Amino acid sequence: MGKIFRLLLGCSLIPGLLVAAPSPAPAAVAVQSPGTFEPVDGNAVRVLDTRSGIGGRLGAVAAGQAVTFDVSRAHPSGPVSAAVLEVTVAGNAPSGSLSVYPGGTTWDRRATMSLTGGGTIQQQLTVRLGADGGVTIRNNATRALHLMVEVFGFYLAGPPTLPGTFAARTSRILDTRAASPLGPGGKITLALPGRGGIPAGGASAVVLNIAVLSAHATGLLSISDGDGSEATTHIRFLGNRSTPQTMQTERVVRLGSDGSLTFTQSSSSGVHLVLDLAGYFLPGPGAVEGGPKADFPEGGYVAISPRPQRFGARTSPDAQLVLRGRTPLTLLVTAPQPRAYNFVVSSDRPGQPAALALYDPQYPWSGSATVSSSLALQPTELSVHACTENTVRLRNLYDAPETWLHVYLTGYYWHRPVDGP
């Protein structure tokens, strides 16, 4: 992926990815309501690195083997039910998949993250924690690989009751392999209230692990609200006529007023679609695009229509960003002052992988990449700690003279203003 500059003392270099020594544990924060989100204090905290022994494992994870590590240690106090992690397979990732699941539980043979496209592969995942606060990752690929995991934040334990709070669930809500594939240009609409543990009263957004299987041709999977009037996200997938491909990723998806989603695929061949629910956010009067109301809790999630982020005159009318060399861009985020943002970052030049850092500029950059796009150019979802100035910084880590991309804000975690004189 090109030559990458050497970091300062305390950091190390691997092909395709900058990594750093673990960040300090976050400072203590006030206890919030069950199901609310607490970002780590600043930029992501590394909880596993099999190259250096962080997390208690030193050495690559062999094919068919698993590693279990403690995630909750990065949370200063109080019980947590789930964590938002970024899992990285560095270097030339083998074909195959990873399974990520709660520590202390049995592997259910389901995959969580595909390794399609080679190169360095990163993906954000929302993972329910084991009783001891641990997470297990199983290597389903054909050869050993090194793993890095960073944590962006936690959902507080307990039954969620307030609008925008999160309930962790693990359930399969669709698998077309039991019937016919989704044909060329085909679509399917799912009513989600009452399905897979989602309350009959619905949800404001869901966290979905989405797998496109048996793809013989390259295409897009578009997800929109139930009537198809508003696209909420697009997922690229690669196809191969002789060797069908798999693409798997996670998205936080906003639901329409009827609680349904429509999935449409654009390729010239049929594909199978598998959807696993990782959790949902409770609806309420505060979960609207205009901003939460008084009853909305600190750390509750506000799902919005995807909103392109722009950077002055260097942004085209369709909000395409251009990173020139390694000059960082500072983006002014179009959202109320939150605790954290949820972005989808998409590289837009076929054949040009990207390595980027997206982070809170008010905290030291850890030296690691947070977005690594392989030749598959799969958009990356990313949660970022919110800066008090409502800005995030984009840093180009790739040796291309320019990198083209889009950055969309898809939601944010509310920060309640402090009343005072």
LUMDRENFI-953943 format. One line per 3 residues: their letters; for each residue x, y, z of C-alpha. Coordinates in nm, 4 decimals, decimal comma, m for minus. Example, Ala and Ser with C-alpha at 12.3 -4.5 7.8 and 13.67 -1.06 7.14 Angstrom:
// residues 2
AS> 1,2300:m0,4500:0,7800 ~ 1,3670:m0,1060:0,7140 $
// end
This chain:
// residues 421
MGK> 0,0000:0,0000:0,0000 ~ 0,2914:0,2328:m0,0516 ~ 0,5586:0,3548:0,1872 $
IFR> 0,4287:0,5108:0,5092 ~ 0,6242:0,7524:0,7209 ~ 0,7878:0,6392:1,0442 $
LLL> 0,6229:0,7402:1,3676 ~ 0,7700:0,9045:1,6735 ~ 0,9132:0,7118:1,9673 $
GCS> 0,6658:0,4605:2,1119 ~ 0,5147:0,3689:1,7748 ~ 0,5956:0,0849:1,5368 $
LIP> 0,5562:0,0277:1,1656 ~ 0,3860:m0,2638:0,9913 ~ 0,2970:m0,2979:0,6237 $
GLL> m0,0104:m0,0957:0,5468 ~ m0,0823:0,0367:0,8968 ~ 0,0569:0,2777:1,1529 $
VAA> 0,0244:0,1597:1,5107 ~ 0,1154:0,3059:1,8462 ~ 0,1660:0,2165:2,2073 $
PSP> m0,1610:0,1820:2,4013 ~ m0,3320:0,5052:2,5014 ~ m0,3802:0,5743:2,8717 $
APA> m0,7026:0,4565:3,0315 ~ m0,9814:0,7160:3,0101 ~ m1,0683:0,9371:3,3016 $
AVA> m1,3718:0,8532:3,5125 ~ m1,7071:0,9886:3,3993 ~ m2,0422:1,0229:3,5691 $
VQS> m2,2720:0,7219:3,5630 ~ m2,5394:0,7541:3,2952 ~ m2,8687:0,5751:3,2247 $
PGT> m2,8677:0,2085:3,1138 ~ m2,8066:0,1760:2,7402 ~ m2,6425:0,5160:2,6967 $
FEP> m2,3054:0,5507:2,5240 ~ m1,9835:0,6548:2,6938 ~ m1,6971:0,7247:2,4548 $
VDG> m1,3467:0,6670:2,5813 ~ m1,1873:0,9886:2,6975 ~ m1,0296:1,1050:2,3727 $
NAV> m0,9185:0,8865:2,0866 ~ m0,9474:0,5085:2,0753 ~ m0,7783:0,2864:2,3371 $
RVL> m0,5954:m0,0262:2,2176 ~ m0,7016:m0,3409:2,4066 ~ m0,5408:m0,6099:2,1874 $
DTR> m0,2282:m0,6248:1,9734 ~ m0,0961:m0,9738:1,9020 ~ 0,2323:m0,8307:1,7713 $
SGI> 0,3277:m0,6663:2,1009 ~ 0,1340:m0,8669:2,3584 ~ m0,1229:m0,6015:2,4513 $
GGR> m0,4310:m0,7838:2,5771 ~ m0,2328:m1,0875:2,6921 ~ m0,1674:m1,2502:2,3535 $
LGA> 0,1745:m1,2389:2,1853 ~ 0,1933:m1,4055:1,8460 ~ m0,0287:m1,4512:1,5418 $
VAA> m0,3617:m1,6294:1,5758 ~ m0,3485:m1,9546:1,3806 ~ m0,6162:m2,0653:1,1353 $
GQA> m0,9122:m2,2084:1,3236 ~ m0,7895:m2,0699:1,6573 ~ m0,9287:m1,7946:1,8793 $
VTF> m0,8054:m1,5271:2,1185 ~ m1,0013:m1,3900:2,4157 ~ m0,9155:m1,0555:2,5736 $
DVS> m1,0555:m0,8129:2,8301 ~ m1,2317:m0,5083:2,6871 ~ m1,4028:m0,3717:2,9985 $
RAH> m1,0666:m0,2766:3,1525 ~ m1,0724:0,0304:2,9290 ~ m1,3890:0,1487:3,1071 $
PSG> m1,3101:0,3303:3,4328 ~ m1,6082:0,2220:3,6431 ~ m1,9507:0,0603:3,6393 $
PVS> m2,0888:m0,2372:3,4435 ~ m2,1135:m0,2249:3,0643 ~ m2,3105:m0,4500:2,8288 $
AAV> m2,1429:m0,3891:2,4933 ~ m1,8524:m0,2069:2,3316 ~ m1,7887:m0,0329:2,0005 $
LEV> m1,4619:m0,1785:1,8699 ~ m1,2446:m0,1442:1,5655 ~ m1,0895:m0,4744:1,4567 $
TVA> m0,7832:m0,4583:1,2312 ~ m0,6119:m0,7329:1,0312 ~ m0,2807:m0,5808:0,9287 $
GNA> m0,0761:m0,6306:0,6155 ~ m0,1846:m0,8659:0,3390 ~ m0,4979:m1,0142:0,4947 $
PSG> m0,5850:m1,3663:0,3765 ~ m0,9234:m1,4473:0,2296 ~ m1,1736:m1,5726:0,4817 $
SLS> m1,3510:m1,4253:0,7813 ~ m1,3418:m1,3553:1,1539 ~ m1,6023:m1,4384:1,4160 $
VYP> m1,6297:m1,1868:1,7014 ~ m1,8481:m1,2814:1,9976 ~ m1,8815:m1,2453:2,3777 $
GGT> m1,6025:m1,3972:2,5835 ~ m1,6932:m1,7113:2,7732 ~ m1,9539:m1,8208:2,5171 $
TWD> m1,9444:m2,0910:2,2502 ~ m1,8791:m2,0067:1,8847 ~ m2,2087:m2,0385:1,6954 $
RRA> m2,0285:m2,0859:1,3589 ~ m2,1413:m1,7461:1,2344 ~ m1,8939:m1,5078:1,0705 $
TMS> m1,8831:m1,1421:1,1731 ~ m1,6240:m0,9786:0,9466 ~ m1,5120:m1,0714:0,5947 $
LTG> m1,1528:m1,0308:0,4745 ~ m1,2406:m0,9703:0,1090 ~ m1,0036:m0,7502:m0,0873 $
GGT> m0,6711:m0,8220:0,0808 ~ m0,4415:m0,5539:0,2199 ~ m0,5017:m0,4083:0,5643 $
IQQ> m0,8672:m0,4485:0,6618 ~ m1,0417:m0,2576:0,9400 ~ m1,4002:m0,2690:1,0545 $
QLT> m1,6025:m0,1218:1,3369 ~ m1,8152:m0,3713:1,5283 ~ m2,0642:m0,3443:1,8127 $
VRL> m2,0010:m0,6452:2,0351 ~ m2,1870:m0,7725:2,3393 ~ m1,9388:m0,8410:2,6204 $
GAD> m1,9075:m1,1636:2,8134 ~ m1,9883:m1,1855:3,1841 ~ m1,6230:m1,1095:3,2598 $
GGV> m1,6079:m0,8144:3,0164 ~ m1,4251:m1,0158:2,7507 ~ m1,4494:m1,0618:2,3750 $
TIR> m1,3349:m1,3594:2,1661 ~ m1,2141:m1,3400:1,8035 ~ m1,1850:m1,6604:1,6006 $
NNA> m0,9706:m1,6742:1,2870 ~ m1,1710:m1,8503:1,0152 ~ m0,9103:m1,7795:0,7448 $
TRA> m0,6683:m2,0318:0,5976 ~ m0,3528:m1,8965:0,7607 ~ m0,2336:m1,7213:1,0751 $
LHL> m0,2865:m1,3488:1,1138 ~ m0,2177:m1,0664:1,3566 ~ m0,5051:m0,8782:1,5161 $
MVE> m0,5354:m0,5309:1,6666 ~ m0,8447:m0,4088:1,8474 ~ m0,9239:m0,0594:1,9701 $
VFG> m1,2265:0,0480:2,1711 ~ m1,4153:0,3697:2,0959 ~ m1,6745:0,3483:2,3726 $
FYL> m1,9200:0,1441:2,5789 ~ m2,2932:0,0994:2,6301 ~ m2,3871:0,0969:2,9962 $
AGP> m2,5448:m0,2218:3,1321 ~ m2,9055:m0,2533:3,2401 ~ m3,2485:m0,2604:3,0740 $
PTL> m3,2778:0,0480:2,8497 ~ m3,5908:0,2575:2,9019 ~ m3,5158:0,6077:2,7752 $
PGT> m3,5278:0,7302:2,4122 ~ m3,2054:0,6734:2,2188 ~ m3,0704:0,4124:2,4604 $
FAA> m2,9243:0,0867:2,3312 ~ m3,0215:m0,2752:2,3842 ~ m2,7628:m0,5346:2,2777 $
RTS> m2,9189:m0,8310:2,0962 ~ m2,7800:m1,1196:1,8932 ~ m3,0345:m1,2604:1,6499 $
RIL> m3,0606:m1,3493:1,2825 ~ m3,3419:m1,1570:1,1160 ~ m3,2942:m1,2612:0,7510 $
DTR> m3,1221:m1,5404:0,5581 ~ m3,2243:m1,5768:0,1936 ~ m3,0258:m1,9018:0,1611 $
AAS> m3,3374:m2,0793:0,2852 ~ m3,5223:m1,9540:m0,0246 ~ m3,4338:m1,7744:m0,3476 $
PLG> m3,1462:m1,5279:m0,3888 ~ m3,2050:m1,1587:m0,4376 ~ m3,2044:m1,1327:m0,8180 $
PGG> m3,0423:m0,8652:m1,0395 ~ m3,1850:m0,5311:m0,9347 ~ m3,4006:m0,7145:m0,6797 $
KIT> m3,5231:m0,5776:m0,3499 ~ m3,6695:m0,7023:m0,0259 ~ m3,8510:m0,5066:0,2470 $
LAL> m3,8438:m0,6097:0,6119 ~ m4,0785:m0,4875:0,8855 ~ m3,8511:m0,4807:1,1911 $
PGR> m4,0835:m0,4090:1,4876 ~ m4,1330:m0,7365:1,6730 ~ m3,8585:m0,9150:1,4756 $
GGI> m3,5449:m1,0612:1,6365 ~ m3,6086:m0,9094:1,9781 ~ m3,6919:m0,5584:1,8548 $
PAG> m3,9942:m0,4302:2,0514 ~ m4,3311:m0,4208:1,8789 ~ m4,3215:m0,0468:1,9372 $
GAS> m4,0226:m0,0230:1,7059 ~ m3,6816:0,1411:1,7231 ~ m3,5166:0,4605:1,6025 $
AVV> m3,2196:0,2726:1,4557 ~ m3,0727:m0,0771:1,4430 ~ m2,7168:m0,2115:1,4383 $
LNI> m2,6947:m0,4710:1,1609 ~ m2,4202:m0,7098:1,0581 ~ m2,4815:m0,7374:0,6833 $
AVL> m2,3429:m1,0139:0,4615 ~ m2,3740:m1,0306:0,0817 ~ m2,2996:m1,3902:m0,0242 $
SAH> m2,2390:m1,5748:m0,3526 ~ m2,1747:m1,2597:m0,5547 ~ m2,0812:m1,3403:m0,9150 $
ATG> m2,0836:m0,9726:m1,0217 ~ m1,9786:m0,6474:m0,8525 ~ m2,2536:m0,4185:m0,7275 $
LLS> m2,4036:m0,2061:m0,4514 ~ m2,6434:m0,2997:m0,1746 ~ m2,8577:0,0053:m0,0953 $
ISD> m3,0551:0,0289:0,2275 ~ m3,3458:0,2706:0,2478 ~ m3,6471:0,3304:0,4660 $
GDG> m3,9491:0,1127:0,4011 ~ m4,1027:0,3042:0,1132 ~ m3,7666:0,3447:m0,0613 $
SEA> m3,7808:0,7232:m0,0615 ~ m3,4639:0,7876:0,1364 ~ m3,1401:0,5919:0,1094 $
TTH> m2,9615:0,5540:0,4397 ~ m2,6473:0,3669:0,3385 ~ m2,4764:0,1899:0,0487 $
IRF> m2,2471:m0,1121:0,0725 ~ m2,0096:m0,2146:m0,2074 ~ m1,9499:m0,5789:m0,2852 $
LGN> m1,7129:m0,7478:m0,5278 ~ m1,8148:m1,0288:m0,7609 ~ m1,6314:m1,3045:m0,9450 $
RST> m1,7937:m1,5340:m1,2010 ~ m1,5769:m1,8348:m1,1246 ~ m1,5312:m1,7789:m0,7489 $
PQT> m1,8360:m1,6226:m0,5810 ~ m1,7412:m1,3534:m0,3301 ~ m1,8601:m1,2585:0,0200 $
MQT> m1,8765:m0,9074:0,1630 ~ m1,9673:m0,8503:0,5267 ~ m1,9810:m0,5329:0,7295 $
ERV> m2,1692:m0,3554:1,0087 ~ m2,3917:m0,0481:0,9869 ~ m2,6017:0,1572:1,2259 $
VRL> m2,9147:0,2120:1,0160 ~ m3,1860:0,4679:1,0789 ~ m3,5426:0,3356:1,0533 $
GSD> m3,8295:0,5117:0,8815 ~ m4,1574:0,5968:1,0514 ~ m4,3057:0,2546:0,9684 $
GSL> m4,0071:0,0700:1,1159 ~ m3,9165:m0,1099:0,7950 ~ m3,6092:m0,1216:0,5709 $
TFT> m3,5747:m0,1982:0,2014 ~ m3,2602:m0,3705:0,0669 ~ m3,1863:m0,3354:m0,3068 $
QSS> m2,8904:m0,4870:m0,4909 ~ m2,7604:m0,3504:m0,8220 ~ m2,5414:m0,6303:m0,9617 $
SSG> m2,6167:m0,8291:m1,2785 ~ m2,6360:m1,1592:m1,0884 ~ m2,8302:m1,2925:m0,7924 $
VHL> m2,6886:m1,2675:m0,4390 ~ m2,7868:m1,4040:m0,1003 ~ m2,8366:m1,1678:0,1910 $
VLD> m2,7865:m1,2485:0,5603 ~ m2,8719:m0,9972:0,8336 ~ m2,7764:m1,0374:1,1995 $
LAG> m2,9053:m0,7922:1,4571 ~ m2,6445:m0,6647:1,7060 ~ m2,8828:m0,4301:1,8863 $
YFL> m3,1325:m0,1470:1,8550 ~ m3,1966:0,2035:1,9891 ~ m3,5272:0,2865:2,1554 $
PGP> m3,7447:0,5446:1,9800 ~ m3,8871:0,8510:2,1465 ~ m3,9895:1,2114:2,0926 $
GAV> m3,6302:1,3253:2,1284 ~ m3,4924:1,1111:1,8438 ~ m3,5569:1,3603:1,5646 $
EGG> m3,3240:1,5307:1,3200 ~ m3,3824:1,8746:1,4674 ~ m3,2087:1,7673:1,7884 $
PKA> m3,3106:1,5939:2,1096 ~ m3,5690:1,7415:2,3417 ~ m3,5455:1,7901:2,7160 $
DFP> m3,6241:1,4269:2,8017 ~ m3,3439:1,2866:2,5869 ~ m3,0673:1,1297:2,7992 $
EGG> m2,6982:1,2075:2,7992 ~ m2,5350:0,9544:2,5657 ~ m2,8559:0,8649:2,3813 $
YVA> m2,8220:0,8052:2,0061 ~ m2,9783:1,0380:1,7479 ~ m3,0060:0,8685:1,4071 $
ISP> m3,0223:1,1141:1,1160 ~ m3,0388:1,1007:0,7381 ~ m2,6810:1,0724:0,6042 $
RPQ> m2,5343:1,4221:0,5977 ~ m2,2257:1,4918:0,3808 ~ m1,9417:1,6718:0,5564 $
RFG> m1,7697:1,9460:0,3602 ~ m1,4398:2,1308:0,3705 ~ m1,4490:2,4795:0,2191 $
ART> m1,3802:2,5416:m0,1496 ~ m1,1847:2,2175:m0,1917 ~ m1,5087:2,0227:m0,1722 $
SPD> m1,7076:1,9593:m0,4892 ~ m2,0858:2,0193:m0,4987 ~ m2,1490:1,6521:m0,4170 $
AQL> m1,9315:1,6855:m0,1032 ~ m1,6374:1,4875:m0,2385 ~ m1,3288:1,5550:m0,0266 $
VLR> m0,9753:1,5576:m0,1645 ~ m0,6837:1,4874:0,0680 ~ m0,3659:1,6146:m0,0971 $
GRT> m0,0505:1,4461:0,0247 ~ m0,0372:1,4236:0,4011 ~ m0,1817:1,7666:0,4757 $
PLT> m0,4570:1,7141:0,7365 ~ m0,8076:1,8467:0,6813 ~ m1,0181:1,9800:0,9671 $
LLV> m1,3903:1,9218:0,9134 ~ m1,6554:2,1322:1,0849 ~ m1,9249:1,8788:1,1735 $
TAP> m2,2842:1,9789:1,0998 ~ m2,4420:1,8512:1,4228 ~ m2,5349:1,9810:1,7681 $
QPR> m2,2540:1,9473:2,0213 ~ m2,2583:1,5700:2,0937 ~ m2,0532:1,3240:2,2995 $
AYN> m1,9478:1,1335:1,9877 ~ m2,0176:1,1193:1,6132 ~ m2,0973:0,8244:1,3880 $
FVV> m1,9510:0,8589:1,0362 ~ m1,9360:0,6512:0,7202 ~ m1,6163:0,7170:0,5216 $
SSD> m1,6036:0,6091:0,1587 ~ m1,2997:0,6036:m0,0725 ~ m1,3990:0,6913:m0,4285 $
RPG> m1,1147:0,6000:m0,6623 ~ m1,1143:0,2391:m0,7924 ~ m0,7729:0,0775:m0,7630 $
QPA> m0,6505:0,3276:m0,5040 ~ m0,6709:0,1956:m0,1479 ~ m0,6703:0,4513:0,1305 $
ALA> m0,5193:0,4671:0,4783 ~ m0,6631:0,7486:0,6863 ~ m0,6854:0,8689:1,0439 $
LYD> m1,0118:1,0312:1,1567 ~ m0,9903:1,1618:1,5124 ~ m1,0656:1,4305:1,7708 $
PQY> m0,7989:1,7008:1,7163 ~ m0,8151:1,8136:2,0792 ~ m0,6533:1,4869:2,1910 $
PWS> m0,3166:1,3480:2,0790 ~ m0,3404:1,1324:1,7699 ~ m0,2393:0,7777:1,8663 $
GSA> m0,0477:0,7265:1,5409 ~ m0,2786:0,4532:1,4127 ~ m0,4966:0,4334:1,1064 $
TVS> m0,8698:0,4345:1,1700 ~ m0,9803:0,3823:0,8084 ~ m0,8060:0,1309:0,5822 $
SSL> m0,9767:0,0698:0,2500 ~ m0,8651:m0,2330:0,0481 ~ m0,9168:m0,2777:m0,3248 $
ALQ> m1,2778:m0,3624:m0,2392 ~ m1,3180:0,0070:m0,1404 ~ m1,5697:m0,0899:0,1249 $
PTE> m1,7040:0,2183:0,3098 ~ m1,5991:0,2248:0,6739 ~ m1,8214:0,3150:0,9679 $
LSV> m1,6461:0,4925:1,2520 ~ m1,7374:0,6425:1,5899 ~ m1,5272:0,9454:1,6873 $
HAC> m1,5056:1,1276:2,0195 ~ m1,6624:1,4737:1,9856 ~ m1,4434:1,7803:2,0020 $
TEN> m1,5763:2,0830:2,1936 ~ m1,5310:2,2842:1,8719 ~ m1,7422:2,0399:1,6670 $
TVR> m1,4510:1,9441:1,4453 ~ m1,2741:1,6236:1,3440 ~ m0,9410:1,5845:1,1694 $
LRN> m0,8673:1,3757:0,8615 ~ m0,5067:1,2719:0,8081 ~ m0,3869:1,0919:0,4946 $
LYD> m0,1413:0,8100:0,5703 ~ m0,1060:0,6822:0,2147 ~ 0,1673:0,7789:m0,0296 $
APE> m0,0750:0,8830:m0,3046 ~ m0,0541:1,2507:m0,4114 ~ m0,4264:1,2786:m0,3508 $
TWL> m0,7030:1,0626:m0,2048 ~ m1,0690:1,1121:m0,2947 ~ m1,3399:1,0285:m0,0475 $
HVY> m1,6781:1,1151:0,1020 ~ m1,7513:1,1532:0,4729 ~ m2,1133:1,1213:0,5861 $
LTG> m2,2463:1,1884:0,9339 ~ m2,5137:0,9247:1,0061 ~ m2,5848:0,9979:1,3719 $
YYW> m2,4486:1,1275:1,6992 ~ m2,4614:1,0575:2,0716 ~ m2,6271:1,3415:2,2572 $
HRP> m2,4460:1,5624:2,5080 ~ m2,6827:1,7483:2,7398 ~ m2,5775:2,1123:2,7809 $
VDG> m2,5017:2,2190:3,1370 ~ m2,7456:2,4817:3,2656 ~ m2,5888:2,7832:3,4263 $
P> m2,5575:3,1592:3,4221 $
// end
